[in-house]
Amino acid sequence: MSVNCGIVGLPNVGKSTIFSALTAAPAEVANYPFCTIDPNVGIVSVPDARLDRIVSLIPAKKIVPATFEFVDIAGLVRGASRGEGLGNRFLGSIREVGLIAHVVRCFDDEDVTHVSAKVDPQNDIETINIELALADLETVNNRYAKQARLTRLSKEAQQAAQKVLPLLERLKSALEEGQAARSLGLTDDEKALVSDLHLITLKPVIYVCNVDEEGIGRESAYVATVREIAEREKAEVIVICGKIEAEIGALESEEEKQEFLDAVGLKESGLKSLIRSAYHTLGLRTFFTVGSDEDRAWTFRAGMKAPETAGLIHTDFERGFIRAEVYKSDDLFAFGSELKVKEAGKLRLEGKEYVVQDGDIMHFRFNI
């Protein structure tokens, strides 16, 4: 699965505004549909207060945060699954991401055109979800027909079909009802059987409520509607004011940004919550390497073992892995220095079977 997040939604819901604020990369923003045609891609730093604390205790010449990729995908419309509104191109872009951030307009503004002529979060979400389900249904139907033909060829093909055809039938039934493939709660083995289909509705989703300035700090009926839908789908909801986030992003210093946040009554940027949520929803975690030359946050998948994470730094580290010296960042914060962590017996030597934990600080030993 890809380790990036696609920002999707109807035209004019604020996707490109949010993307620009996220990445400080200018995406075309206009008050008309389809101003974004080719997807914009931006790399963002993952907010992590632990790295800031590590740097304060182990100063380094270079500081490198973990990063994450967002893709701004042009607005989908009713009929996209049949190619309406350049739908085929947009759907193809969604298939390439690992996670969907579904931006929903939750504000009234007569100056901003709505493709349905009125703001209706439930209808907007249904429009997108149905189009994605229809696109997946076509994919599943094609695979079902192909798989059924293969059963006539050999016993091996028949055995393979016995595994996948019932699963395809379940997917067809759900998608025909406009339900997402993820609603079936497929096992890892079942997902593996259809992984090559790159089903859009099997991807996890975060709903992003784009509110106006008056929507900050209060729960509007629009946001409440999105929360109800998300709760049924067991999805997360992030509330963001795209306009405010764009203004914050235009400020140069962290001090100015914090003063702005204080002025509007926010503890932190809503975009930071979105980045962290996307990062963790995809099963991504962070370990750290430290030293006088560089303090760095590294991204890894939950469940990875020490040699695999060593390979993220350099393939030689994995190939020649001997052991890892590991301690928790929380122990560094509690004791104040690596030396005191060692004196307290909190530094461990771990071998090839160690499953790396979020927040670990690691020194790898290798020989090639």
C-alpha positions in Angstrom: 0.0 0.0 0.0 1.2 3.5 -0.8 2.3 5.7 2.1 0.7 8.9 0.9 -2.6 10.7 1.3 -4.9 11.9 -1.5 -7.1 15.0 -0.8 -10.4 14.4 -2.6 -13.9 15.9 -2.6 -16.3 17.8 -4.8 -15.1 20.9 -6.7 -14.9 24.1 -4.7 -14.9 22.5 -1.2 -11.4 23.9 -0.4 -9.1 21.0 -1.3 -6.5 23.1 -3.0 -6.6 25.8 -0.3 -5.9 23.2 2.3 -3.2 21.5 0.2 -1.5 24.9 -0.3 -1.5 25.5 3.4 -0.3 22.0 4.2 2.6 22.0 1.9 3.4 25.7 1.3 3.3 24.6 -2.4 1.1 26.8 -4.5 -1.8 24.9 -5.9 -4.2 26.7 -8.3 -7.2 28.0 -6.4 -10.2 29.4 -8.1 -14.0 29.8 -7.7 -14.9 27.3 -10.5 -14.8 23.6 -10.9 -11.8 21.6 -12.2 -9.2 24.3 -11.7 -7.0 21.4 -10.6 -6.6 18.9 -13.4 -3.2 17.2 -12.8 -2.7 16.2 -9.2 -0.3 18.4 -7.2 2.1 16.6 -4.9 3.6 18.1 -1.8 5.9 16.8 1.0 5.2 17.9 4.6 7.1 17.6 7.8 5.3 15.4 10.4 4.8 17.5 13.6 6.5 15.7 16.5 7.2 17.4 19.8 9.5 14.5 20.7 12.0 15.5 18.1 12.0 19.1 19.5 12.7 17.7 23.0 15.4 15.4 21.7 17.2 18.3 20.1 17.0 20.3 23.3 18.8 17.5 25.2 21.1 16.2 22.4 21.9 19.3 20.2 23.0 18.5 16.6 24.2 20.4 13.6 21.4 19.1 11.5 17.7 18.3 12.4 15.6 16.2 10.1 11.9 15.5 10.8 9.9 12.7 9.4 8.0 13.6 6.2 4.7 12.6 4.5 3.3 13.0 1.0 0.0 14.6 0.2 -1.6 14.6 -3.2 -4.2 17.3 -4.2 -6.6 15.5 -6.6 -9.1 17.5 -8.6 -12.8 17.6 -7.7 -15.0 14.6 -8.5 -18.5 15.0 -9.7 -21.6 12.9 -10.1 -20.9 10.6 -13.1 -17.1 10.5 -12.5 -17.2 6.7 -12.7 -18.5 7.1 -16.3 -15.8 9.7 -17.1 -17.8 12.8 -16.3 -15.7 15.8 -15.4 -12.5 14.2 -16.4 -13.4 11.4 -13.9 -11.2 8.7 -15.3 -8.1 10.7 -14.8 -9.1 11.7 -11.3 -10.1 8.1 -10.2 -6.8 6.9 -11.5 -5.0 9.3 -9.3 -6.9 8.2 -6.2 -6.0 4.6 -6.9 -2.3 5.5 -6.4 -2.6 6.8 -2.9 -2.8 4.8 0.4 -5.3 7.0 2.3 -8.1 9.3 1.3 -8.7 12.7 3.1 -12.2 13.5 2.0 -12.8 17.2 2.3 -16.4 18.2 2.9 -17.6 21.8 2.7 -19.2 22.8 6.0 -19.8 26.5 5.5 -22.2 28.8 3.7 -20.8 31.4 1.3 -22.8 32.8 -1.6 -19.6 34.0 -3.3 -18.2 30.4 -3.5 -20.0 28.3 -6.1 -21.3 24.8 -5.0 -21.8 22.3 -7.8 -25.1 21.2 -6.4 -26.3 24.8 -5.7 -26.6 24.2 -2.0 -24.4 23.0 0.9 -25.4 19.5 2.0 -22.6 17.5 3.5 -24.6 14.2 3.5 -25.4 14.5 -0.1 -21.9 15.6 -1.0 -20.4 12.6 0.8 -22.9 10.2 -0.8 -22.0 11.6 -4.2 -18.3 10.9 -3.8 -18.8 7.5 -2.1 -21.2 6.3 -4.8 -18.9 7.3 -7.6 -16.0 5.6 -5.9 -18.1 2.5 -5.3 -19.2 2.4 -9.0 -15.6 2.7 -10.2 -14.6 -0.2 -7.9 -17.7 -2.2 -9.1 -16.5 -2.0 -12.7 -13.1 -3.2 -11.6 -14.5 -6.1 -9.6 -16.9 -7.1 -12.4 -14.0 -7.3 -14.9 -12.0 -9.4 -12.5 -14.9 -11.7 -11.8 -15.6 -12.3 -15.5 -11.9 -13.0 -16.1 -11.6 -15.3 -13.1 -14.7 -17.2 -14.1 -13.2 -17.9 -17.5 -10.0 -19.2 -16.0 -11.8 -21.9 -14.0 -12.2 -23.8 -17.3 -8.5 -24.0 -17.9 -7.0 -26.1 -15.2 -7.4 -27.6 -11.7 -5.0 -25.0 -10.3 -7.2 -22.2 -11.8 -10.2 -23.8 -10.2 -8.6 -24.0 -6.8 -7.6 -20.3 -7.1 -11.1 -19.4 -8.1 -12.6 -21.2 -5.1 -10.7 -18.7 -3.0 -11.2 -15.5 -4.8 -14.7 -15.8 -6.5 -16.7 -15.9 -3.3 -14.8 -12.8 -2.1 -15.5 -11.0 -5.4 -19.2 -11.9 -5.0 -19.2 -10.3 -1.6 -17.5 -7.2 -3.0 -20.0 -7.0 -5.9 -22.9 -7.1 -3.5 -21.6 -4.4 -1.3 -20.5 -2.1 -4.1 -23.8 -2.5 -5.9 -25.5 -1.1 -2.8 -23.1 1.9 -2.8 -21.2 0.5 0.2 -17.4 0.8 0.5 -15.3 -2.4 0.2 -13.8 -1.5 3.6 -17.2 -1.9 5.2 -16.9 -5.7 4.8 -14.0 -5.8 7.3 -11.8 -8.0 5.1 -9.0 -10.0 6.7 -5.4 -9.4 5.7 -5.5 -12.6 3.7 -8.6 -11.5 1.9 -7.1 -8.1 1.2 -4.0 -9.8 -0.3 -6.2 -11.8 -2.7 -7.6 -8.5 -4.2 -4.6 -6.2 -3.6 -3.8 -6.0 -7.3 -7.3 -4.5 -8.0 -6.2 -1.3 -6.0 -9.8 -0.8 -4.9 -10.4 2.8 -4.0 -13.1 2.1 -1.4 -10.8 -0.4 0.4 -8.6 2.5 1.4 -9.0 4.1 4.8 -10.7 7.5 4.9 -10.4 10.6 7.1 -13.2 13.2 6.8 -12.0 16.8 6.8 -14.7 19.4 7.6 -13.7 22.7 6.0 -15.5 25.4 8.0 -15.4 29.2 7.9 -14.0 31.4 10.7 -17.3 31.3 12.6 -17.1 27.5 12.6 -13.9 27.4 14.7 -14.6 26.3 18.2 -18.3 25.4 17.7 -20.1 22.4 16.3 -22.3 23.3 13.4 -25.1 21.1 12.0 -22.9 20.5 9.0 -20.0 19.2 11.1 -22.4 17.1 13.2 -23.7 15.4 10.1 -20.2 14.5 9.0 -19.4 13.1 12.4 -22.5 10.9 12.3 -21.4 9.5 8.9 -17.9 9.0 10.1 -19.0 7.2 13.3 -20.9 4.7 11.2 -17.8 4.1 9.1 -15.4 4.1 12.0 -13.5 7.0 10.4 -11.8 10.0 12.0 -13.0 13.6 11.6 -10.7 16.6 11.4 -12.2 20.1 11.5 -10.2 22.7 9.6 -10.8 26.3 8.5 -9.0 26.3 5.2 -9.0 30.1 5.0 -7.4 30.5 8.4 -4.9 27.7 7.7 -3.8 29.5 4.5 -3.3 32.8 6.5 -1.2 30.9 9.1 0.8 29.3 6.4 1.7 32.6 4.9 3.3 33.8 8.1 7.1 33.5 8.2 8.0 32.8 11.9 6.7 30.2 14.4 6.2 33.1 16.8 3.9 34.9 14.4 2.0 31.7 13.7 1.5 31.0 17.4 0.3 34.5 18.0 -2.2 34.1 15.2 -3.4 30.8 16.7 -3.8 32.4 20.1 -5.8 35.2 18.6 -8.3 32.9 17.0 -8.5 30.6 20.0 -6.7 27.6 18.6 -4.1 25.5 20.4 -2.5 24.4 17.2 -3.0 24.3 13.5 -5.7 21.9 12.4 -3.4 20.9 9.6 -1.0 19.4 12.2 -3.8 17.2 13.4 -4.5 16.1 9.8 -0.9 15.2 9.2 -0.6 13.2 12.4 -3.9 11.5 11.7 -3.0 10.5 8.2 0.5 9.3 9.3 -0.9 7.0 12.0 -4.0 5.8 10.1 -1.6 4.4 7.5 0.2 2.5 10.3 3.3 4.7 10.1 5.4 5.2 13.2 8.7 7.0 14.1 12.0 6.0 15.5 14.9 8.4 16.1 18.7 8.4 15.5 20.7 11.0 17.5 24.2 12.5 17.6 26.1 15.7 17.4 26.0 15.7 13.6 22.3 14.9 13.2 19.1 14.3 15.1 16.6 12.6 12.7 13.1 11.1 12.8 12.7 8.0 10.6 9.3 6.7 9.3 8.7 3.0 9.5 5.6 0.7 9.4 4.3 -0.6 12.6 5.5 -4.2 13.1 8.8 -3.8 11.4 11.8 -5.5 13.0 15.2 -4.0 13.8 17.1 -5.1 10.6 14.3 -3.7 8.4 14.3 -0.3 10.1 18.1 -0.3 9.9 17.7 -0.8 6.1 15.7 2.5 5.9 18.9 4.3 6.8 21.1 2.3 4.4 20.9 -1.2 2.8 24.3 -2.1 4.3 22.8 -1.6 7.8 20.3 -4.3 7.1 22.6 -6.6 5.2 25.2 -6.5 8.0 23.0 -6.1 11.0 24.5 -7.3 14.3 22.3 -5.6 16.9 20.6 -2.4 17.9 21.2 -0.3 21.0 17.7 0.9 21.9 16.1 3.1 24.5 12.8 4.9 24.7 12.6 8.7 24.0 10.5 8.9 27.1 13.4 7.7 29.2 15.6 10.3 27.6 13.1 13.0 28.7 12.9 11.5 32.2 16.6 11.2 32.8 17.9 14.1 30.7 20.8 12.5 28.9 22.0 9.4 27.2 24.5 8.8 29.9 21.9 8.9 32.6 19.7 6.6 30.6 22.5 4.1 30.4 23.3 4.5 34.1 19.6 3.8 34.9 19.8 0.5 32.9 17.3 1.7 30.4 19.5 1.1 27.3 18.9 -2.4 25.8 20.7 -4.5 23.2 18.2 -6.0 20.8 18.7 -8.5 18.0 17.1 -9.4 14.7 13.7 -10.3 16.1 13.1 -7.1 17.9 9.9 -5.3 16.8 10.7 -1.6 16.8 8.4 0.6 18.8 7.2 4.1 18.1 9.5 6.6 19.9 12.5 4.3 20.1 15.9 5.9 19.9 18.3 3.5 18.1 22.0 3.0 17.4 22.6 0.2 14.9 25.7 -2.0 14.9 26.6 -3.7 11.6 29.4 -5.4 9.8 29.8 -6.1 6.0 
